Amino acid sequence: MNRILIFLFLTGLCQNIHAQNLPPVFGDEYSGKTFKDSRTRAYLAPQRIVWQNDGNGQLIKNSELLLAAGADGQSELSGRPTCIMRSSENEYPSLLLDFGREIHGGLQIVTGSATGKGVKIRVRFGESVSEAMSTAGTQGATNDHAMRDFTMQVPWLGVAEAGNSGFRFVRIDLLDPNTTLSIKEINAIFIYRDIPYLGSFRCNNERLNRIWITGAYTVHLNMQEYIWDGIKRDRLVWLGDMHPEVMTVNTVFGYNEVIPRSLDFARDITPLPNWMNGMCSYSLWWIIIQRDWYLYQGNLAYLKEQQHYLTELLQLLFTKVDASGREKLDGGGRFLDWPSSPNQEGVSAGLQALTVLAFQAGGELCTALGDNALAKKCAATVELMKTQIPPHNQLKQAAALLALANMMSAKQADDEVISVGGARNFSTFYGYYMLQAQAKAGNYQAAIDNIGNFWGGMLDMGATTFWEDFNLDWLDNAAGIDELVPEGKKDIHADFGDYCYKNLRHSLCHGWASGPTAWLTEHVLGVQVVAPGCKTLKIEPHLGNLEWVEGTFPTPHGIVSISHRKGADGKIKTDVKAPKGVSVKLKKITD
């Protein structure tokens, strides 16, 4: 009877699974919910041992073997030497490993035959050395969104895997007294989308090259099943934060399913009249992102799927503009980004401009969708709102948005606010729009300098991805994230941060900080999309004090290759190779 029941169970399961590539034993009518993971797993060996508590060589032997090449993830009985961690009654060994750069994923531990049964260890992930050495609940260190400080057991002669976070460093402590742990391998489990970097950027300034690729890599790590803002903390779909990420995806990877999947996810969990992520400004960003995604990818069929929600959202937004043209957004926080929050007068100016930008984008989308009446209403609302220009109150975020919305002169915004103090009072999120406003003002060299100083400042501190927030003042007497903090030095991770990201809670891989990647391609390499789907590109390079720049740009039709070289007379010689279906308009520039 039992065999009959098992047979019926198996055959009953198996009716609709073959399309999902499950083994045939599941049959065609599996009733459970399933989904496929589109990501790849790779296993990375540590690059160095940062620190160890080895009791003068008595508690740890052969730790250097953990750095050896040839890891295979397989336990063995070969008798070859392994790393041995051995505790006593009162002393416990610890290791701090560096995997070389920030990754998303977990940890694999391969044990040897000398290991006891069910040995207990403590694992601490860290985006910095300080975080890996910390305890959850102190100095802002947390297990929010992802477990990064936990205990686990490892088997005798086996493999254990654990963890799901963003990290570069891992500390491992043996917890049980009088215990031996034999470790053949410790590997990071790198979970990522295996996709090519179709876009590229190279120039004679290596610092800018590193910044471009670091921004690209920061977003790549956050392209999981959905696009997140952070891989340690903020593993959520934040709509405002997505805009710089979407522009980086357009610039580096071209089309990727993670963007429409995330946009649809936000739409589907936010029935109107609710605001996305509980913030009015983030619903505005949804419209702007839809416009820019359509402009770069040209997928009208996808855009038509958004028409009903877009129409209803625009109708809702019309009710949030009073008869004089002032925005009256309510519900959720009136939010631009965290550093601007104390300056509410400036935030109001920014929201007025952001609403104008959203209506402009909405009008363009309605035109593409053939709804000319709604497009005209958007345009009329834009003109009305431009009669009301609140003061920027010396807030760089507000001045940038006002300039981009054509509500004040870009040169005035740059001269009065954005260029004051250089990159001081920049922010990782809105820094992108400050750079865009400087480009609009024609101040390309200042923008390039700001990129080198602000985003380059993170690189100087050992960053391999860009951070949730950064302030140039933090650099004074600070130690990098890749070292134990020396006596008398500031800890740039543990000693700084603000708002929801104080101290070690601060994310050191935040996609909203990737703006320079898109900006350098658009304004230095000079690629501007004119017609939806990249059918027409304008190439307008601004090299500033650079001697040459070259790179590639992905379009739905193929890769565009571009190079610019400045002659002794200051004139730029340009070479462009574009695929069929892409028309290129070249604007001659002398910087």
Residue pairs with C-beta under 8 A, 6 or more apart in sequence:
10 25
10 26
10 27
11 27
12 27
12 29
12 31
13 26
13 27
13 29
13 30
13 31
13 32
14 24
14 25
14 26
14 27
14 28
14 29
14 30
15 27
15 28
15 29
15 30
16 28
16 29
16 30
17 26
17 27
17 28
17 29
17 30
17 34
18 24
18 28
20 34
20 36
21 36
22 30
22 34
37 225
38 193
38 225
38 257
39 191
39 192
39 193
39 194
39 224
39 225
40 191
40 192
40 193
40 194
41 105
41 189
41 190
41 191
42 189
42 190
42 192
43 71
43 73
43 108
43 187
43 188
43 189
43 190
44 99
44 100
44 103
44 187
44 188
44 190
45 66
45 67
45 68
45 69
45 71
45 99
45 185
45 186
45 187
45 188
46 66
46 67
46 97
46 98
46 99
46 100
46 170
46 186
46 188
47 67
47 98
47 99
47 100
48 67
48 97
48 98
48 100
49 63
49 64
49 66
49 67
49 95
49 96
49 97
49 98
50 96
50 97
50 98
50 129
50 169
50 482
50 483
50 484
51 94
51 95
51 96
51 129
51 133
51 484
52 60
52 63
52 93
52 94
52 95
52 96
53 59
53 60
53 92
53 93
53 94
54 60
54 63
54 93
55 88
55 91
55 93
58 86
58 91
59 85
59 86
59 87
59 88
59 91
59 92
59 93
60 83
60 84
60 85
60 86
60 93
60 95
61 83
61 84
61 86
62 81
62 82
62 83
62 84
63 83
63 95
65 81
65 82
65 83
66 83
66 95
66 97
66 183
66 185
66 186
71 110
71 185
71 187
72 185
73 108
73 110
73 159
73 185
73 187
74 110
74 159
75 110
75 111
75 112
75 157
75 158
75 159
75 184
76 112
76 184
77 113
77 157
82 112
82 114
82 182
82 183
82 184
83 182
83 183
83 184
84 114
84 180
84 181
84 182
84 183
85 93
85 95
85 172
85 174
85 180
85 181
85 183
86 93
86 174
86 179
86 180
86 181
87 93
87 174
87 176
87 177
87 178
87 179
87 180
88 177
88 178
89 177
89 178
90 177
92 173
92 174
92 175
92 177
93 173
93 174
94 171
94 172
94 173
94 174
95 171
95 172
96 129
96 132
96 133
96 169
96 170
96 171
97 169
97 170
97 171
97 172
97 186
98 129
98 168
98 169
98 482
99 167
99 168
99 169
99 170
99 188
100 168
100 464
101 168
101 464
101 465
102 127
102 166
102 167
102 168
102 221
102 231
102 464
102 465
102 508
102 509
103 166
103 167
103 168
103 188
103 190
103 192
103 221
104 165
104 166
104 190
104 191
104 192
104 221
104 222
104 224
104 231
104 509
105 163
105 164
105 165
105 188
105 189
105 190
105 191
105 192
106 161
106 162
106 163
106 164
106 165
106 188
106 189
106 191
107 123
107 125
107 161
107 162
107 163
107 170
107 186
107 187
107 188
107 189
108 159
108 160
108 161
108 185
108 186
108 187
108 188
108 189
109 121
109 154
109 159
109 160
109 161
109 172
109 183
109 185
109 186
110 158
110 159
110 183
110 184
110 185
110 186
110 187
111 119
111 154
111 155
111 156
111 157
111 158
111 159
111 160
111 181
111 182
111 183
111 184
112 157
112 182
112 183
112 184
113 156
113 157
113 182
114 180
114 181
114 182
115 154
115 155
115 156
115 157
115 180
115 181
115 182
115 183
116 156
116 176
116 179
116 180
116 181
117 155
117 156
118 153
118 154
118 155
118 156
119 153
119 154
119 156
119 174
119 176
119 179
119 181
120 151
120 152
120 153
120 175
120 176
121 151
121 152
121 153
121 154
121 172
121 173
121 174
121 175
121 181
122 149
122 150
122 151
122 171
122 172
122 173
122 175
123 149
123 150
123 151
123 152
123 162
123 163
123 170
123 171
123 172
124 131
124 132
124 133
124 134
124 148
124 149
124 170
124 171
124 172
124 173
125 131
125 132
125 148
125 149
125 163
125 165
125 166
125 167
125 169
125 170
125 232
126 132
126 133
126 134
126 148
126 167
126 168
126 169
126 170
126 171
127 166
127 167
127 168
127 169
127 232
127 481
127 493
127 507
127 508
127 509
128 168
128 169
128 462
128 481
128 482
128 492
128 493
128 494
128 504
128 508
129 169
129 481
129 482
129 483
129 484
129 485
130 139
130 481
130 485
130 491
130 493
130 494
130 504
131 141
131 148
131 169
131 493
131 494
131 504
132 167
132 169
132 170
132 171
133 171
133 484
134 141
134 149
134 494
134 504
135 141
135 149
136 142
136 143
136 148
136 149
139 494
139 503
139 504
140 494
140 497
140 502
140 503
140 504
140 505
140 506
141 148
141 149
141 503
141 504
141 505
142 148
142 233
142 504
142 505
143 149
143 150
144 233
144 505
145 230
145 232
145 233
145 234
145 235
145 236
146 164
146 165
146 166
146 231
146 232
146 233
146 235
147 163
147 164
147 165
148 163
148 165
148 167
148 232
150 162
151 175
152 160
152 162
153 160
154 160
154 181
161 189
163 189
164 191
165 231
165 232
166 221
166 230
166 231
166 232
166 507
166 508
166 509
167 188
167 232
168 464
168 482
170 186
170 188
172 186
174 181
191 224
192 220
192 221
192 223
193 220
193 223
193 224
193 256
193 258
195 220
195 223
195 253
195 256
196 253
197 216
197 220
197 252
197 253
198 252
198 253
198 254
198 552
198 554
198 559
199 216
199 251
199 252
199 253
199 254
199 521
199 551
199 552
199 553
199 554
200 551
200 552
201 208
201 209
201 212
201 213
201 517
201 520
201 521
201 524
201 525
201 549
201 551
202 209
202 549
202 550
202 551
203 209
203 524
203 543
203 546
203 547
203 548
203 549
203 550
204 546
204 547
204 548
204 549
205 452
205 546
207 452
207 456
207 459
208 448
208 451
208 452
208 520
208 524
208 546
210 456
210 459
211 451
211 452
211 455
211 456
211 459
211 516
211 517
211 520
212 516
212 517
212 520
212 521
213 517
214 455
214 459
214 463
214 464
214 465
214 466
215 248
215 455
215 466
215 513
215 514
215 515
215 516
215 517
215 518
216 248
216 251
216 252
216 514
216 517
217 464
217 465
218 465
218 466
218 509
218 510
218 511
218 513
218 514
219 227
219 245
219 248
219 249
219 252
219 511
219 514
219 517
220 252
220 253
221 231
221 465
221 509
222 228
222 229
222 230
222 231
222 245
222 509
222 511
223 249
223 253
223 256
223 258
224 231
224 235
224 258
225 258
225 261
226 237
226 258
226 261
226 262
226 265
227 237
227 242
227 245
227 246
227 249
227 258
227 259
227 262
227 511
228 234
228 235
228 236
228 237
228 511
229 235
229 236
229 238
229 241
229 242
229 245
229 507
229 510
229 511
229 512
230 468
230 507
230 509
230 510
230 511
231 507
231 509
232 507
232 508
232 509
233 501
233 505
233 507
234 241
234 468
234 507
234 510
236 277
237 262
237 265
237 266
238 277
238 282
238 512
239 266
239 276
239 277
239 282
239 283
239 285
239 286
239 289
240 277
240 279
240 281
240 282
240 285
240 335
240 337
240 429
240 512
241 429
241 510
241 511
241 512
242 262
242 263
242 285
242 289
242 511
242 512
243 285
243 288
243 289
243 292
244 429
244 432
244 511
244 512
244 513
244 514
244 515
244 518
245 511
245 512
245 514
246 259
246 289
246 292
246 293
247 292
247 432
247 515
247 518
248 511
248 514
248 515
248 517
248 518
249 256
249 258
249 259
250 292
250 293
250 296
250 297
250 518
250 554
251 517
251 518
251 521
251 522
251 553
251 554
252 517
252 554
253 554
254 297
254 554
254 555
254 556
255 297
255 299
255 556
259 293
260 293
260 302
263 286
263 289
263 290
263 293
263 306
264 305
266 276
266 277
266 286
267 286
267 306
267 309
270 276
270 283
272 309
272 312
272 313
272 316
273 316
273 331
274 331
275 282
275 283
275 331
275 332
276 282
276 283
276 285
276 286
277 332
278 331
278 332
278 333
279 332
279 333
279 335
280 320
280 329
280 330
280 331
280 332
280 334
280 351
281 329
281 334
281 335
281 336
281 351
281 354
282 332
282 335
283 313
283 317
284 317
284 354
284 355
284 357
284 358
285 354
285 358
286 313
287 310
287 313
287 314
287 358
287 361
287 362
287 365
288 357
288 358
288 361
290 303
290 306
290 310
290 361
290 365
291 361
291 362
291 364
291 365
292 361
293 299
294 300
294 302
294 303
294 365
294 368
294 532
295 529
295 532
296 529
296 533
296 534
297 533
297 556
298 532
298 533
298 534
298 535
298 556
299 533
300 368
300 532
303 365
303 368
303 369
304 369
306 365
307 369
307 371
310 362
310 365
310 366
310 369
311 366
311 371
311 374
314 359
314 362
314 366
314 374
314 377
314 378
317 355
317 358
317 359
317 362
318 377
318 381
320 327
320 328
320 329
320 330
320 355
321 327
321 328
321 355
321 381
321 384
321 385
322 328
324 387
324 388
325 384
325 385
325 386
325 387
325 388
326 352
326 385
326 388
327 351
327 352
327 355
327 385
329 351
329 355
334 344
334 347
334 348
334 351
335 341
335 347
336 347
336 350
336 351
336 354
336 397
336 398
336 401
336 430
337 397
337 427
337 429
337 430
338 427
338 469
338 498
338 499
338 500
338 501
339 397
339 425
339 427
339 430
339 469
339 498
340 346
340 347
340 350
340 395
340 397
340 398
340 427
340 430
341 347
341 499
343 393
343 394
343 395
343 398
345 390
345 391
345 393
345 395
346 391
346 392
346 393
346 394
346 395
346 397
346 398
347 395
347 397
347 398
348 390
349 389
349 390
349 391
349 392
349 393
349 395
349 398
349 401
349 402
350 392
350 395
350 397
350 398
350 401
350 402
352 385
352 388
352 389
352 390
352 402
352 407
353 398
353 401
353 402
353 404
353 405
353 407
354 401
354 405
355 385
356 382
356 385
356 386
356 405
356 407
357 401
357 404
357 405
359 378
359 379
359 381
359 382
359 385
360 378
360 382
360 405
362 374
362 378
363 374
363 375
363 376
363 378
363 379
363 382
364 375
366 372
366 374
366 375
366 378
367 375
368 532
386 405
386 406
386 407
389 402
389 407
389 408
392 398
392 399
392 402
392 408
392 413
392 416
392 417
394 416
394 417
394 420
395 417
396 417
396 418
396 425
396 426
396 427
396 430
396 434
397 427
397 430
397 433
397 434
399 408
399 413
399 414
399 416
399 417
399 418
399 437
400 413
400 418
400 430
400 433
400 434
400 436
400 437
401 433
402 408
402 413
403 409
403 410
403 412
403 413
403 414
403 437
403 440
403 441
404 410
404 433
404 436
404 437
404 440
409 441
410 437
410 438
410 440
410 441
410 442
411 441
411 442
411 443
413 437
413 441
414 437
414 438
414 441
414 443
414 446
415 441
418 434
418 437
418 438
418 441
419 438
419 443
419 446
422 446
422 449
422 450
422 453
423 431
423 449
423 450
423 453
423 454
423 457
423 472
424 472
424 473
426 434
426 450
426 454
427 469
428 466
428 467
428 468
428 469
428 470
428 510
428 512
428 513
429 512
429 513
429 515
431 450
431 454
431 455
431 513
431 515
431 516
432 515
432 516
432 518
432 519
433 515
434 450
435 447
435 450
435 451
435 515
435 516
435 519
436 519
438 444
438 446
438 447
438 450
439 447
439 519
439 522
439 523
439 542
444 523
444 524
444 542
444 544
444 591
445 544
445 545
447 519
447 523
448 524
448 544
448 545
448 546
451 516
451 519
451 520
453 472
454 470
454 472
455 466
455 513
455 516
457 470
457 472
457 475
458 466
458 467
458 470
460 475
460 480
461 475
461 478
461 480
461 481
461 492
462 480
462 481
462 482
462 483
463 481
463 508
465 508
465 509
465 510
466 509
466 510
466 513
466 514
467 506
467 507
467 508
467 509
467 510
467 513
468 497
468 501
468 506
468 507
468 508
468 510
468 512
468 513
469 497
469 498
469 501
469 506
469 510
470 513
471 496
474 490
474 492
474 496
475 492
476 490
477 488
477 489
477 490
478 489
478 490
478 491
478 492
478 495
479 485
479 486
479 489
479 490
479 491
479 492
480 492
481 492
481 493
481 508
485 491
485 494
490 496
493 503
493 504
493 506
493 508
494 503
494 504
495 503
496 503
496 506
497 503
497 505
497 506
501 507
521 527
521 551
521 553
522 528
523 542
524 541
524 542
524 543
524 544
524 546
524 549
525 541
525 549
525 550
525 551
525 553
525 562
525 564
526 538
526 539
526 540
526 541
526 542
526 562
526 564
526 587
526 589
527 537
527 539
527 553
527 560
527 562
528 537
528 538
528 539
528 540
529 536
529 537
530 536
530 537
530 538
530 585
531 583
533 555
533 556
533 557
534 555
534 556
534 557
534 582
535 557
535 581
535 582
535 583
536 582
536 583
536 584
536 585
537 553
537 555
537 560
537 578
537 582
537 583
537 584
537 585
538 584
538 585
538 586
538 587
539 562
539 574
539 576
539 584
539 585
539 586
539 587
540 587
540 589
541 549
541 564
541 572
541 574
541 589
541 591
542 589
542 591
543 549
543 564
543 566
543 572
543 591
544 591
546 566
547 565
547 566
548 563
548 564
548 565
548 566
549 563
549 564
550 561
550 562
550 563
550 564
551 561
551 562
551 563
552 559
552 560
552 561
552 562
553 559
553 560
553 562
554 560
555 579
555 581
555 582
557 579
557 580
557 581
557 582
558 579
558 580
558 581
558 582
559 579
560 576
560 577
560 578
560 579
560 582
560 584
561 575
561 576
561 577
561 578
562 574
562 575
562 576
562 577
563 574
563 575
564 572
564 573
564 574
565 572
565 573
566 572
566 573
566 591
567 573
570 590
570 591
571 588
571 590
572 588
572 589
572 590
572 591
574 586
576 584
576 586
578 584
